[in-house]
Amino acid sequence: MGSNNLVKGLPHIALLLVSALIWTAPPAFRQEPHLLCRVRFALPMQTSLGVSGLWQISTTRHTTVNWALSSCRPRCLKQSERTALLLQVAFDKPEHLALLPQMKAFADIIEIGTPLLKRFGLSAITTARELCPEIMVLADTKTVDGGQLEADMVFGAGAAFMTVLSCASSATHEAIGKRAAAFGATVIVDTITESGEAELLPLNAVFPESFGYVAVHSPKDARLAGNTSTSHIDAVRKMHDRGFLVSLAGGIGPDTLEAVIAVEPEILVVGSAITESASPKEVARWIRDRLPNPGRGWPWDRK
């Protein structure tokens, strides 16, 4: 077969391979095939072998889709079914890495927190990917400049998400957005520098398509200094009213879970309430068991 005919036949080959993956997958994957198959157009592309015009198939869920087979997309949530929570567990200290295997059954997203990322660099991301290959990894870079370089580093290491500060320039947002689109990854806009303000984002704020969520974030240092405000929880509805999916972080744990569920963020970020507890696995289980529609809230769930 000539090379041109081979390239023309690749779409059909890809479809056959994906169908075979679904058919031979374990029952859990057949029930949620979005965890199994993603087909991403990469035509033309340049691979490490110098071969252009190929397709890429990802068989794990750590790559956010640019396009998914209709049979692989979960059903869309109706407005009446909006409550859908993903559990993101944040790891900030070196000793927290030992808890990674315990989180496999409960976490939808593993966050490599900013302190941990600064301590170990990209190896923290690759370690999480190796220990929990079926769980997406978020690199909490809090990028404010140098967007393309940082995006290439963390996405290249296997992160499916990264964060960028809302106060960063539109040029930085655009640069990160382009690299996220190239990797099939997702960006989260962190409003931590605007915490407590009446408007977390300008009313005319717009972001690249690969930006999936706005993070409503209560700063840790402010909480340690005695600030017990729950304004970040109250702000979730305002962000929803503006059309944003929300990741809620800061002081979230068993004591605030009821109030958090009531405002329906798409991502619930829990850190020290799990990682610093006497029984991290049991606390993670307790939280997960109380989430409505656990495992829902991905960008493609609402399209």
N, C-alpha and C positions, 0 to 999 in steps of 0.2 A: 504494500500500500504506500502511495506517495505521501510526502510530508503534508501537502495541502489537504489531501483526503483525510489524513489522520487528525489534523486540527479541526476540520469540519465535523468529524465524527465524535469529537471529545464531549460535546454537550450530551449526546445520547449515552456515551459511556459513563459520564458522571451520574446521570439519572439512574442508570442500571446499578451502579455501585451504591448509591444512596438507598435505593429500594432494597438491595440485598442487606445493607446495614440494619435497616429497620426490621426486616423480616427475621434476621438472625439475632436481633438484640434481645437482652433479658426483658421480661415482662414490664419491669419498672420503666425501662427506656421506651418501650412501645407505648406505654400509657402517656409518657411525656416526651415525645420524640424531639422536642426542641432542645432537649439535653444531649441528643445524640448527633444530629446532622445539621450542618450549615453548609450551604454552597455559596461561595463567594466568587463573583466574577473577577478575574484578573487577566483580562485579555485586551491589549497585549501586556505582558509583564516580563521582567528580567529576573531569572532565578540565579541562584549561586552557581548553577552549572552553565549559565549563559544560554538557556533555552527560553525562547519567547513564545507567546501565544498559548500558554497553558492555563488550565483551571486549577483552583485550589479547593480541596475538601478538608474541612475541619471536623473531627469526630468527637471533640469535647466541647463543653459549653463555655470555655474561657474566652472564646472569640465572639464578640458581638456581631450580629449579622449585618451585612449590607443588603442582602437579599436572601430570603429563605424560601425553600419549596413550600407550596401551599399546604402540603401534607405534614410539614414539619413545624408549622406555626401554631402555637396554642390559640384557643379561641379568644376573641377580643372581649374585654370586660365592658359590660354595659354600665351606664352611669349609676344605675341602681345597685350594681355589684362592685362599686368603686373600692371598698375596703380590701386592700391586698397588700400584705406586708412581706418584705424581704428582710431577713435578719443578717445584719453585717456585724461581725465581731472584730473589734479593733485591738490590735496588738502593739503596745508601745515600748515594752521593755524586753531585753534579751531573754529573760527567763520565760516570757510568754510564749516563745516559740515551742517550748516543750508541750504546750497545750494544743498545738495544731491538730494532732491525730484525734484528740477528744472532741474536736469541733466538727468533724466530718459529717456527723449525722444531723447537725443542727444549723450550721451556718450556710447561708446562700452566698455570702461574700466574705472573704478574709481581707481585712484591712491591714496593710503594713503601715503603721502610724508614722508620723513625721519623725519622732525621736528614733524609732527603730531603723527607719530608712537612712537617717543621718549616721547612725552607729555602724551599720553593716553595708550600706549601699545596695546595689542591685542584687547582691547575694541573698538578701532577705526575701526578695520577690521570688527568685529561683528556688529557694528553700521551701517557701510556701507552696509553690507549684509542684515541687517534687513530692512533698508530704501529703498534699491534698490536691491531686491532679484534676479532680472533678469539680473543684470549687473555684469560682472566679476570684481573682486577686485585684484589690484596689491599692494603688500606691498613692498615699496621701502626701503628694509633693507640695501642695499649696503654692503652685508656680505663680510667680509674679512677673517674670521676664525670662528670656531665653527659652521660649515655649517649644520651638522645634527641637532643640537639642534634648531637653528634658523628656519630651514626648517620645522621641526616638529611643532614648535610653530605657525608659520604664516599659514601654510597649514591646520593645525588642527583647526585654528580659522576661516577658510573659504576662505582664499586667493587662487586665481587661478594662480597667478604669484608672483614671488619674484625676486629681483635683487641681483646679486653677482658681486663684482668688478673683472675686467679682470686681475688685478694684484694679485689676491688671488692665492694661490697655487693650483696646479692640484689636490692635495688631497682634498682640500676644494671643488673644482668644482665637483669632483667625488662623494663626500659625499652628496652634495646638489642634484646632478643629480639622485642618487639612491632614495632619499626621494621624489623628485618630481615625479619620475616614480611610486613610490608606491602610491602616492596620486592622480595620474593622472593630475599633475600640470605642469606648464611651467616655465622655468627659463630664465631670461634676463641678458646677460653679459653687465655690464656697463663700458664703456671705459672713464669715466670722468677723471680718473687720467692720462690718456694719451692724453687728449684734446690738440689739436694744434700740435701734433707730426706728422711727415710724415707718420708713420705707427701706427695705433691705436692698432693693434694686431700683434704679431709675424707672419711671413709668414707661419710658420708650425703649427699655432694654431688650435687645434681640441677640441671639447667639447662633453660632453655626449649627447645622443639622446634627452633627455628631455629639453635641452637648445634650446629655440625656436628663439631668436632674439639677435642681438648685438645692444646695445644702444649707439648711437653716441650723445654725451652729452656736451653741452657748460656749464661750471660751472657758477652758479649764481653770486658768489662773484666776479669773474673776470669781468662779465658784469656790475655789480654795480660799479666796480672800473674804468669803462670806456672802457673796451675791447669790441669793436663792431665787432669783426671778425665773419664772416659767414663761416669759414672753416669747421665747423661741418656739415653745409648743403652741402657743396661741397664734403665732405667725404662719403656721402651716396652712390654715384655711385661706388666708389672704393670698398665699402663693398659688394655691389650687385655683382660686378665683381668677387669677391672671393666666392660668393655663399651664403652669409648670408642674412637673413631677417633683416630688420633694424627698430629700434624704434628711432625716432629723437626727441630730447628734448633740450630746452634751448633758451629762447627768441623768441618762436614761437607765432605768433598772426596775426591779420589782415594785418599788414605791411609787414610781411615776407611770408604770405601764398602762394602767387603766386610762389615764388622761391622754397618753400618747395614742393609744388605739382609737380613742374617740375622735381625734383629728385626722386620722387616716393617712399618715405619710406612706409613700411607696417603699421607702427604705428606713428601717429602724436600726440605728447604730448604737451598739452596746459595747462598752469598753471595760472599765475597772469593775463594774458590777458583776461581770463574769470573771475576768482575768485575775482580779485581786480577791475573789471570794475563797472561802475555805473549800468549797466544792464546785469548781467551775463547770464541770460537766452537768451537774444537777441543776445549777442555776440556768444554764443554757437550755436544758430540757424544759424547765419550768416556764421560761419565757416563750420558747417555741410552741409549746402545747397551748398557749393562750392566744396565739396569733390567728386572726381570722384569715382564711385563704392563704396560709403560709406558702412561701415559694412563688407567689405572684407579685407583680409590680415591676417587671422588666419593661424597658421601653416598648418592646413589640407587643406586650399585653394590652396596650391602650391604643394601638393603631387600628 
